[in-house]
Amino acid sequence: MYSALLINEPFGDPAVLIKSKYRHESVLFDLGDLHKLAPREILKIGHIFVSHTHVDHFIGFDTILRICLGRNRRIRLFGPPGFLFQVESKLHSYTWNLVENYSNDFELLVTEIHPSHRMSRLYRCRAAFRGEPVTEEKISSNQPLVEETFFSIRCIFLDHLIPYLAFRFEERSRINIMKNALETLGLPTGRWLMDLKEAILQGRPESCPIRISDKSSGDRPANRVLPLGFLKEKVVRITRGQRICYVTDAIYSPENIKRILLIADSADHLLIEATFLHEDHEKAAAKYHLTARQAGLLARQASVKRFSLFHFSPKYKGAAAALQHEAKEAFERPLSDPLSPFDAATR
């Protein structure tokens, strides 16, 4: 089970942490100010997806670097065209003359995404973060950026006077364990249930043996082995996984609208910017941002279950409730109620 958390309040820098309830792994959307995030949480992050490198979306890179130096771990970073140069510029701004003596080797595997291809380079601390080419490959428009055992990530390009990215996190089918069924069969809870879930998600054969261990009785674990197919039938219920979408810094234009509705379609949770009130929609268009009403309309049209707003302009300090109310009103409007030209104002 995954949940999405805005790291900063809506007037702060954009950054969203997607946490697993049962696994020590997290995903980060954007690198705004991360000082509110505890180091123990930062050390769980394995994938970071950066929409674009405006300072309020990228300043947290240094925090990641500072916390992870001297540790044996690899983080995968993804960003839009120019991302490799921008990451290298950050890394080259520091002096690394002593890192070859480190006993651990922190690594950054960085991927720059283009509409038709992507390029990756590896940066290793003990090699003074000199870029090492890894791959350059063609990609299709519907190809996921990442496919892991428990989740996948997709992206689309949007227009912010630069090409930038919006993201969709999709949890694989959710494997629910029925505790009453475990009790009926006399089976314990424990780490073996994660092994069971992984085996199901990896498509292992029904005959695959699952070792069941119960260490609750001290140093003498009681081990049993049961076939995967039996456990799937008796103790597992499979449901659709969470869908979490992240959209920021987008002008309300026909092309952006079409792309946002595509990536946000039927999301369980949409995190979307709402920089201006709709009375300032002309200013929003000039600055390539959304109004709260536009954010609510997009959430409604995409049929999302719920949405969260962020990236409020500081001009509305003390008026956050007005932005929330405007978006909520647009979201709850009946689908049969046609939009007026003012509601659908585009540039």
C-alpha positions in Angstrom: 0.0 0.0 0.0 1.3 3.4 -1.0 0.4 7.0 0.0 1.4 10.4 -1.3 2.6 13.2 1.1 3.2 16.8 0.2 6.5 17.5 2.1 5.9 21.3 2.3 2.8 23.3 2.9 1.0 24.6 -0.3 3.0 27.9 -0.3 6.3 26.0 -0.1 8.5 24.3 -2.7 6.9 21.4 -4.6 8.0 18.0 -3.5 5.9 14.8 -3.0 6.9 11.7 -1.2 5.2 8.4 -2.1 5.7 6.0 0.7 5.2 2.3 1.0 3.3 1.2 4.2 5.1 -2.1 4.4 8.4 -1.7 2.5 11.4 0.5 3.2 11.2 2.1 -0.3 9.9 5.5 -1.4 9.6 7.6 -4.5 10.0 11.3 -4.8 8.4 13.7 -7.2 10.4 16.9 -7.6 13.3 18.2 -5.5 12.0 21.3 -3.7 13.2 22.2 -0.2 13.6 18.9 1.7 14.6 20.1 5.1 11.3 19.0 6.6 12.1 15.4 5.6 13.9 13.4 8.2 17.2 11.8 7.0 15.7 8.3 7.7 13.0 9.1 5.2 15.5 10.4 2.6 17.5 7.2 2.9 14.4 5.2 1.8 14.2 7.0 -1.5 15.3 4.9 -4.5 13.8 6.9 -7.4 13.5 10.6 -7.9 11.5 12.2 -10.8 12.1 15.9 -11.5 9.5 17.8 -13.6 12.0 20.6 -14.5 14.9 22.3 -12.9 13.6 25.7 -11.8 15.1 26.4 -8.5 12.0 25.7 -6.4 11.8 22.2 -8.0 15.5 21.3 -7.8 17.1 23.0 -4.8 16.7 19.8 -2.7 19.3 18.0 -4.8 22.0 19.2 -2.5 20.1 17.8 0.5 19.9 14.4 -1.1 23.7 14.5 -1.9 24.6 15.6 1.6 22.6 12.9 3.4 23.6 10.0 1.1 27.4 10.7 0.8 29.4 8.0 2.5 26.7 5.4 2.2 26.5 2.3 -0.1 23.4 3.1 -2.1 22.2 4.0 -5.5 19.5 6.5 -6.4 17.9 6.7 -9.8 17.0 10.3 -11.1 14.9 11.1 -14.1 14.4 14.5 -15.7 13.6 16.4 -18.9 15.8 17.5 -21.8 19.1 19.1 -20.4 18.9 17.2 -17.2 22.3 15.4 -17.5 24.0 18.8 -17.9 22.2 20.3 -15.0 23.0 17.4 -12.7 26.6 17.5 -13.8 26.8 21.2 -13.2 25.6 20.6 -9.6 28.1 17.9 -9.0 31.0 19.8 -10.6 30.4 22.8 -8.3 32.0 20.8 -5.4 35.6 19.6 -4.8 35.9 15.8 -4.6 39.6 15.3 -4.0 39.3 12.9 -1.0 36.4 10.7 -2.0 38.6 7.8 -3.4 39.3 7.0 0.3 35.7 6.5 1.1 34.9 2.9 2.1 31.3 3.2 0.7 30.3 4.3 -2.8 27.2 6.4 -3.3 25.9 6.3 -6.9 23.5 8.4 -9.0 22.1 6.8 -12.1 20.7 9.8 -14.0 18.3 9.5 -17.0 17.5 12.4 -19.3 14.1 11.9 -21.0 13.2 13.1 -24.5 9.9 12.4 -26.4 11.6 9.7 -28.6 14.6 8.6 -26.6 16.4 8.7 -23.2 20.0 8.8 -22.2 21.5 7.6 -18.9 24.8 8.2 -17.1 26.2 6.8 -13.9 28.0 9.1 -11.4 29.9 7.4 -8.6 31.2 9.2 -5.5 34.5 7.3 -5.4 35.1 8.3 -9.0 34.6 12.0 -8.1 31.2 11.9 -9.8 32.7 11.8 -13.3 29.9 10.8 -15.8 30.1 7.2 -17.1 27.8 6.6 -20.2 25.4 3.7 -19.5 22.7 3.6 -22.2 20.9 5.6 -24.9 17.7 4.0 -26.1 14.7 4.8 -28.2 11.4 4.8 -26.3 7.7 4.7 -27.3 5.1 7.2 -26.1 3.3 4.6 -23.9 6.5 3.0 -22.5 6.9 3.2 -18.7 9.9 5.1 -17.4 10.3 2.5 -14.6 8.9 -1.0 -14.0 9.6 -2.3 -10.6 8.2 -5.4 -8.8 5.6 -3.3 -6.9 5.1 -0.2 -9.1 5.6 1.5 -12.4 6.0 5.2 -13.4 4.9 6.9 -16.6 5.3 10.5 -17.7 4.1 13.0 -20.3 5.6 16.2 -21.6 3.8 19.5 -20.9 4.4 23.1 -21.8 5.8 25.6 -19.4 7.7 27.6 -22.0 10.1 24.7 -21.7 9.3 21.0 -22.1 8.7 19.5 -18.6 7.3 16.4 -17.2 4.2 15.3 -15.3 4.2 11.8 -13.7 1.9 8.9 -12.9 2.7 6.3 -10.2 0.9 3.0 -10.6 1.0 0.4 -7.9 0.9 -3.1 -9.2 -2.1 -5.2 -8.3 -2.6 -4.9 -4.6 -2.1 -8.2 -2.8 -4.4 -8.2 0.3 -3.8 -10.9 2.9 -7.0 -12.1 4.6 -6.0 -12.5 8.3 -9.0 -14.6 9.2 -8.0 -17.1 6.5 -4.5 -17.2 8.0 -6.0 -17.9 11.4 -8.2 -20.7 10.0 -5.1 -22.4 8.5 -3.0 -21.8 11.6 -0.5 -19.7 9.6 1.5 -16.8 11.2 2.0 -13.3 10.0 5.6 -12.3 9.2 8.2 -11.5 6.6 7.1 -14.5 4.5 4.0 -12.7 3.5 6.2 -10.2 1.6 7.8 -13.1 -0.2 4.4 -14.4 -1.1 3.4 -11.0 -2.6 6.6 -10.8 -4.6 6.1 -14.3 -6.0 2.6 -13.4 -7.1 3.6 -10.1 -8.7 6.5 -11.7 -10.5 4.2 -14.3 -12.0 5.9 -17.3 -10.4 4.2 -20.7 -11.2 1.5 -22.1 -9.0 3.8 -24.9 -7.8 6.4 -22.4 -6.5 7.2 -23.3 -2.9 6.6 -20.6 -0.3 8.5 -21.1 3.0 6.5 -20.0 6.0 8.5 -19.1 9.1 7.2 -18.1 12.5 9.9 -16.6 14.7 7.5 -15.5 17.4 8.5 -18.4 19.6 12.1 -17.4 20.2 15.1 -18.9 18.5 13.3 -22.0 17.1 11.5 -20.9 14.0 8.8 -23.3 12.9 9.0 -23.7 9.1 6.4 -25.0 6.7 6.4 -25.0 2.9 3.1 -24.5 0.9 2.6 -24.1 -2.9 2.0 -20.6 -4.2 -1.3 -21.6 -5.9 -2.8 -22.9 -2.6 -1.9 -19.7 -0.7 -3.3 -17.5 -3.5 -6.6 -19.4 -3.4 -6.9 -19.5 0.4 -5.4 -16.3 1.9 -5.1 -13.7 -0.9 -7.4 -11.2 -2.4 -6.1 -9.2 -5.4 -7.4 -5.7 -6.1 -6.3 -2.8 -8.3 -3.3 -0.9 -7.0 -3.1 2.8 -6.2 -2.8 5.4 -9.0 -1.1 8.7 -8.0 -0.6 11.5 -10.5 1.6 14.7 -10.1 1.1 17.8 -12.2 2.8 21.2 -11.7 3.6 24.4 -13.6 1.1 23.9 -16.5 -0.6 26.6 -18.5 -4.3 25.8 -19.2 -3.9 25.3 -22.9 -5.8 22.8 -25.2 -2.7 20.6 -25.6 -1.8 20.6 -21.9 -5.5 19.9 -21.0 -5.5 16.9 -23.3 -2.3 15.5 -21.9 -3.2 16.1 -18.2 -6.5 14.4 -18.6 -4.7 11.4 -20.2 -2.2 10.9 -17.4 -4.6 11.8 -14.6 -7.4 9.6 -15.9 -9.2 7.8 -13.0 -6.3 8.5 -10.5 -6.9 7.7 -6.9 -5.0 10.8 -5.9 -4.1 13.8 -8.1 -1.6 16.2 -6.8 -1.9 19.4 -8.9 -0.7 22.9 -8.7 -3.2 25.8 -8.1 -1.0 28.9 -8.2 -3.6 31.6 -8.7 -7.3 32.3 -8.0 -9.4 32.4 -11.2 -10.0 36.1 -10.9 -6.2 36.3 -11.9 -6.5 33.8 -14.8 -4.8 36.2 -17.2 -1.8 36.5 -14.9 -1.8 32.7 -14.5 -1.7 32.3 -18.3 1.1 34.8 -18.7 3.1 32.9 -16.1 2.2 29.5 -17.5 0.4 28.3 -14.3 -3.0 27.0 -13.4 -5.7 28.6 -11.4 -7.5 26.8 -8.6 -10.7 26.6 -10.6 -8.8 25.1 -13.6 -7.2 22.5 -11.2 -10.6 21.5 -9.9 -12.0 21.2 -13.4 -9.2 19.0 -14.5 -9.6 16.8 -11.5 -13.3 16.5 -12.2 -12.9 15.8 -15.9 -10.2 13.2 -15.2 -12.6 11.4 -12.8 -10.0 11.3 -10.0 -11.1 10.1 -6.6 -9.5 12.9 -4.7 -7.0 15.7 -5.3 -4.5 17.9 -3.3 -3.5 21.4 -4.2 0.0 22.9 -3.9 2.3 25.6 -5.3 0.2 28.6 -4.2 1.5 32.0 -5.1 2.7 33.9 -2.1 0.4 36.8 -3.1 -2.4 34.7 -1.5 -0.7 34.2 1.9 -3.6 34.1 4.4 -6.1 33.2 1.7 -5.3 29.5 1.2 -8.9 28.6 2.1 -10.1 30.6 -1.0 -7.9 28.6 -3.3 -9.1 25.3 -1.8 -12.8 26.4 -1.9 -12.5 27.5 -5.6 -11.0 24.2 -6.6 -13.5 22.2 -4.6 -16.4 24.0 -6.1 -15.2 23.3 -9.6 -14.5 19.6 -8.8 -18.0 19.0 -7.3 -19.8 20.7 -10.2 -22.1 18.2 -12.0 -20.6 16.8 -15.2 -23.8 17.7 -17.0 -23.2 21.4 -16.2 -21.5 22.8 -19.3 -18.4 24.9 -18.9 -18.6 28.6 -19.7 -15.9 30.3 -21.7 -14.6 31.9 -18.5 -14.2 28.5 -16.8 -12.4 27.1 -19.8 -10.3 30.2 -20.4 -7.2 29.2 -22.5 -4.3 31.0 -23.9 
